[in-house]
């Protein structure tokens, strides 16, 4: 084929994956990145001998990363290695209950039945329910475009249409979980999966109960070198395939020639290409990069409710904690109140659910000897002008008080260094509108069908990938979006 040129805006995981796929197909690919490093939200922070994965901290379905190396004729393990975890996460409740979420399904069911009033049969029934949703949706909805007419004539898509009632879209996640379980500990356990795409379990459709299957059936993994090694490995592969990365190169504008994407402007210079792919958040793509073309803006899509954001403390701890593992969750007592504060009051609850990731548990190089690197995250609302400095100070006090109670010691004395990331910083660092991590929320039964398509219906040769478009946020779905774009371009 004659070598056509592709420009990708942004080097998030989807942008890098799209670059690899298209380079393998023979395209000349250039990636323009505003920051001085690749990865988007998948970045890292270093401070006084501590290294932190700044964004995503959970790896599931690594086979879709391996697939990129195999497409290029490479052996994945020569670039990227990972280990399967025996424990997904440890869960701590205020009443003293502690649940270990083992990756082995039988061991996990035994753990639940021994720590709560839930029977093994109930867990098994719920597991099959989650798997059924996945089996119905993954090929027709997750791995293909919903906006390509011919996809609806595939046999698996036709079967999916007949099975739509089984994806449980007509009730909320919480209502579905209540129907399966009567123990509040386990209802809360399964409700938490709504936060994996920045949504509210009391509003989001029960279709999102597919998420436990992704984690519990396929397992959770830890990459050698931490999550950022995913980025470095994929960038290395992309560069070997001839992809050129331009850092410190924020795109000012996507330039159109009539109804066709012509190129981009960077620092006043026009870079022309046959195909333009935006891996940037959808909102600034239209509002900033396509501001001169308001007639093509998808107004309803841009007005949709944003996903939640996060407040993260990166703490260097000069002590090791035997009670904690790689992933740890400390639950709020009143989960519904926590989500009401996030979504109705647009603020942070005084008793937030706390997630602590400690990568030094498995990668000792991430912290000095006898120390640990704590990634401490709570859910936060999207940035709508709140007094974040005040909210951060109050949240820090509440987090420390909660951890002191549940770990039965004063953890504040062990904090030796600190970095903070709030919705303002997320927005500034990654151009994610309002600091929303996943673009729009999934707090509607129609959310999956309302996400922006991976191809512009109004502008020829303009495509979109990443967490703010179909099929959604999180590493696996971002990789799917890259595949969809690559398949569409051909």
Beta strands, then each sheet from edge to edge (+ up, - down):
strand 1: 5-9
strand 2: 28-32
strand 3: 44-47
strand 4: 50-53
strand 5: 59-60
strand 6: 82-84
strand 7: 87-92
strand 8: 98-102
strand 9: 220-223
strand 10: 244-246
strand 11: 251-257
strand 12: 260-266
strand 13: 269-272
strand 14: 275-278
strand 15: 309-317
strand 16: 327-330
strand 17: 354-357
strand 18: 372-380
strand 19: 415-421
strand 20: 462-464
sheet 1: 10+ 2+ 1+ 14+ 20+
sheet 2: 3+ 4-
sheet 3: 5+ 9- 6+
sheet 4: 8+ 7- 16- 17+ 18- 15+ 19-
sheet 5: 11+ 12- 13+
end
